Amino acid sequence: MTVDTFMHLANNSDGVLYVIAAMLLVALTVIIERFWFLHRAAASSHAALDAIDRSELLSAATLAACAEQFRGMPAASLFASAARLAGHTSDDALESCMEEVIMRQAPRIDRFLWVLDTIVTLV
């Protein structure tokens, strides 16, 4: 298919082909952004877990240091909450708090995925 043929089809599609091209551009932007963020989040989580595994004693200070080092990543909130509650609460309360932190981070991880859902539905 030549460029002239493609432009002829695009002009005769009453703008539908241009809308599909715009949705493709938006979808690719979201895919690249989410891949970049999730790749960074996974790498920082693995690095933080490796740092915790290398430490001799798992203490509130170790967890706080990991939270500070990986600030801005989803796992940092989890480590900060664990450091704040370390030794001050029961295991059940700690587990409940960790689940709450995870639930608060979920929208940040799922950010912009609704755009992909909408584009898939439209196309």
MODELLER restraints for C-alpha pairs under 7 A, 6 or more apart:
rsr = mdl.restraints
at = mdl.atoms
rsr.add(forms.Gaussian(group=physical.xy_distance, feature=features.Distance(at['CA:10:A'], at['CA:17:A']), mean=5.49, stdev=0.5))
rsr.add(forms.Gaussian(group=physical.xy_distance, feature=features.Distance(at['CA:10:A'], at['CA:18:A']), mean=6.89, stdev=0.5))
rsr.add(forms.Gaussian(group=physical.xy_distance, feature=features.Distance(at['CA:23:A'], at['CA:119:A']), mean=6.60, stdev=0.5))
rsr.add(forms.Gaussian(group=physical.xy_distance, feature=features.Distance(at['CA:27:A'], at['CA:116:A']), mean=5.97, stdev=0.5))
rsr.add(forms.Gaussian(group=physical.xy_distance, feature=features.Distance(at['CA:30:A'], at['CA:112:A']), mean=6.66, stdev=0.5))
rsr.add(forms.Gaussian(group=physical.xy_distance, feature=features.Distance(at['CA:41:A'], at['CA:73:A']), mean=5.70, stdev=0.5))
rsr.add(forms.Gaussian(group=physical.xy_distance, feature=features.Distance(at['CA:41:A'], at['CA:74:A']), mean=6.69, stdev=0.5))
rsr.add(forms.Gaussian(group=physical.xy_distance, feature=features.Distance(at['CA:44:A'], at['CA:70:A']), mean=6.52, stdev=0.5))
rsr.add(forms.Gaussian(group=physical.xy_distance, feature=features.Distance(at['CA:45:A'], at['CA:75:A']), mean=5.91, stdev=0.5))
rsr.add(forms.Gaussian(group=physical.xy_distance, feature=features.Distance(at['CA:48:A'], at['CA:66:A']), mean=6.01, stdev=0.5))
rsr.add(forms.Gaussian(group=physical.xy_distance, feature=features.Distance(at['CA:52:A'], at['CA:58:A']), mean=6.96, stdev=0.5))
rsr.add(forms.Gaussian(group=physical.xy_distance, feature=features.Distance(at['CA:60:A'], at['CA:83:A']), mean=4.21, stdev=0.5))
rsr.add(forms.Gaussian(group=physical.xy_distance, feature=features.Distance(at['CA:60:A'], at['CA:84:A']), mean=6.91, stdev=0.5))
rsr.add(forms.Gaussian(group=physical.xy_distance, feature=features.Distance(at['CA:60:A'], at['CA:86:A']), mean=5.74, stdev=0.5))
rsr.add(forms.Gaussian(group=physical.xy_distance, feature=features.Distance(at['CA:61:A'], at['CA:83:A']), mean=6.85, stdev=0.5))
rsr.add(forms.Gaussian(group=physical.xy_distance, feature=features.Distance(at['CA:63:A'], at['CA:79:A']), mean=5.31, stdev=0.5))
rsr.add(forms.Gaussian(group=physical.xy_distance, feature=features.Distance(at['CA:63:A'], at['CA:80:A']), mean=6.52, stdev=0.5))
rsr.add(forms.Gaussian(group=physical.xy_distance, feature=features.Distance(at['CA:63:A'], at['CA:82:A']), mean=6.94, stdev=0.5))
rsr.add(forms.Gaussian(group=physical.xy_distance, feature=features.Distance(at['CA:63:A'], at['CA:83:A']), mean=5.17, stdev=0.5))
rsr.add(forms.Gaussian(group=physical.xy_distance, feature=features.Distance(at['CA:64:A'], at['CA:79:A']), mean=6.51, stdev=0.5))
rsr.add(forms.Gaussian(group=physical.xy_distance, feature=features.Distance(at['CA:64:A'], at['CA:80:A']), mean=5.51, stdev=0.5))
rsr.add(forms.Gaussian(group=physical.xy_distance, feature=features.Distance(at['CA:64:A'], at['CA:83:A']), mean=5.49, stdev=0.5))
rsr.add(forms.Gaussian(group=physical.xy_distance, feature=features.Distance(at['CA:66:A'], at['CA:76:A']), mean=6.94, stdev=0.5))
rsr.add(forms.Gaussian(group=physical.xy_distance, feature=features.Distance(at['CA:66:A'], at['CA:79:A']), mean=6.77, stdev=0.5))
rsr.add(forms.Gaussian(group=physical.xy_distance, feature=features.Distance(at['CA:67:A'], at['CA:76:A']), mean=4.21, stdev=0.5))
rsr.add(forms.Gaussian(group=physical.xy_distance, feature=features.Distance(at['CA:67:A'], at['CA:77:A']), mean=6.69, stdev=0.5))
rsr.add(forms.Gaussian(group=physical.xy_distance, feature=features.Distance(at['CA:67:A'], at['CA:79:A']), mean=5.25, stdev=0.5))
rsr.add(forms.Gaussian(group=physical.xy_distance, feature=features.Distance(at['CA:67:A'], at['CA:80:A']), mean=5.27, stdev=0.5))
rsr.add(forms.Gaussian(group=physical.xy_distance, feature=features.Distance(at['CA:70:A'], at['CA:76:A']), mean=5.62, stdev=0.5))
rsr.add(forms.Gaussian(group=physical.xy_distance, feature=features.Distance(at['CA:74:A'], at['CA:105:A']), mean=6.14, stdev=0.5))
rsr.add(forms.Gaussian(group=physical.xy_distance, feature=features.Distance(at['CA:77:A'], at['CA:101:A']), mean=6.92, stdev=0.5))
rsr.add(forms.Gaussian(group=physical.xy_distance, feature=features.Distance(at['CA:78:A'], at['CA:98:A']), mean=6.47, stdev=0.5))
rsr.add(forms.Gaussian(group=physical.xy_distance, feature=features.Distance(at['CA:78:A'], at['CA:101:A']), mean=6.14, stdev=0.5))
rsr.add(forms.Gaussian(group=physical.xy_distance, feature=features.Distance(at['CA:85:A'], at['CA:94:A']), mean=6.96, stdev=0.5))
